[in-house]
């Protein structure tokens, strides 16, 4: 019987690990230490000001408009409330159509001129909406 010579397991392990190490990509070749004849030192430009550092702060979102609550008083109309808050009747109706079906043009109870004292209407002063934008 002939004995075949096998490498020790540690040698195999080292060879396998060395085969798994990737070769460097896009690395400059090492330069020999010390100055070389007929060469001048390379000047590296530096920025004029401080070096910017990356920021991981998310931008602040634009806040949504704040709705104002208005308590309807006797003698108020949608037109007078709209005029007092620099908006229009269509916007007032749109903002309040779910709470008060009489203000919803798609409701069978639609009566835009009917509001009652004690209702709390939501509105955005100095703003107007186009209900067509919201389907």
Secondary structure, DSSP 4 states (H G I P E B T S, - for coil): -PPPP---HHHHHHHHHHHHSPPP-SPPPPPPSSPPTT--PPPPP--SSPPP----PPPPPPPPPPPEEEE--TT--HHHHHHHTT--HHHHHHHHTTT-GGG-TTSTT--TT---TT-EEEE-TT----GGGG-
